[in-house]
């Protein structure tokens, strides 16, 4: 199961690299954005929950 979860995306990325490297970058952009969002939420776990409460404060 895990091998399929790793092999299929890896083969897809290799295939995209052989066709056009720019297409690969466009494909990886959402993945990089998701990783960045997860890392930022780990740095401040209450960030999303405290945002509405802090909007009214000046």
C-alpha positions as CSV (number, residue, x, y, z in Angstrom):
1,X,0.0,0.0,0.0
2,X,2.6,2.5,1.0
3,X,4.8,1.6,-1.9
4,X,2.0,2.5,-4.3
5,X,1.5,5.8,-2.5
6,X,5.1,6.7,-3.1
7,X,5.9,5.0,-6.4
8,X,3.0,6.5,-8.4
9,X,3.6,10.1,-7.6
10,X,7.4,9.6,-8.0
11,X,7.0,8.0,-11.5
12,X,4.5,10.8,-12.4
13,X,7.0,13.5,-11.5
14,X,9.8,11.7,-13.4
15,X,7.5,11.5,-16.4
16,X,6.6,15.2,-16.1
17,X,10.3,16.1,-15.9
18,X,11.0,14.2,-19.1
19,X,8.2,16.1,-20.9
20,X,8.6,19.6,-19.5
21,X,10.3,20.8,-16.3
22,X,8.1,23.8,-16.0
23,X,5.0,21.6,-15.9
24,X,6.6,19.8,-13.0
25,X,7.1,23.0,-11.1
26,X,3.5,24.0,-11.7
27,X,2.5,20.5,-10.4
28,X,4.6,20.9,-7.3
29,X,3.4,24.4,-6.4
30,X,0.3,23.2,-4.4
31,X,2.4,20.7,-2.6
32,X,5.0,23.3,-1.6
33,X,2.1,25.6,-0.5
34,X,0.6,22.9,1.6
35,X,3.9,22.1,3.3
36,X,4.4,25.8,4.1
37,X,0.9,26.0,5.6
38,X,1.4,23.0,7.7
39,X,4.7,24.2,9.0
40,X,3.3,27.6,9.8
41,X,0.4,26.1,11.7
42,X,2.8,24.0,13.8
43,X,4.8,27.1,14.7
44,X,1.6,28.8,16.0
45,X,-1.1,26.1,16.5
46,X,-3.7,28.7,17.7
47,X,-3.1,31.0,14.7
48,X,-6.2,30.1,12.8
49,X,-8.4,30.0,15.9
50,X,-7.3,33.2,17.5
51,X,-7.5,35.3,14.3
52,X,-11.2,36.2,14.5
53,X,-10.8,37.2,18.2
54,X,-7.9,39.5,17.4
55,X,-9.5,41.3,14.5
56,X,-11.5,43.6,16.8
57,X,-8.4,44.7,18.8
58,X,-6.5,47.7,17.7
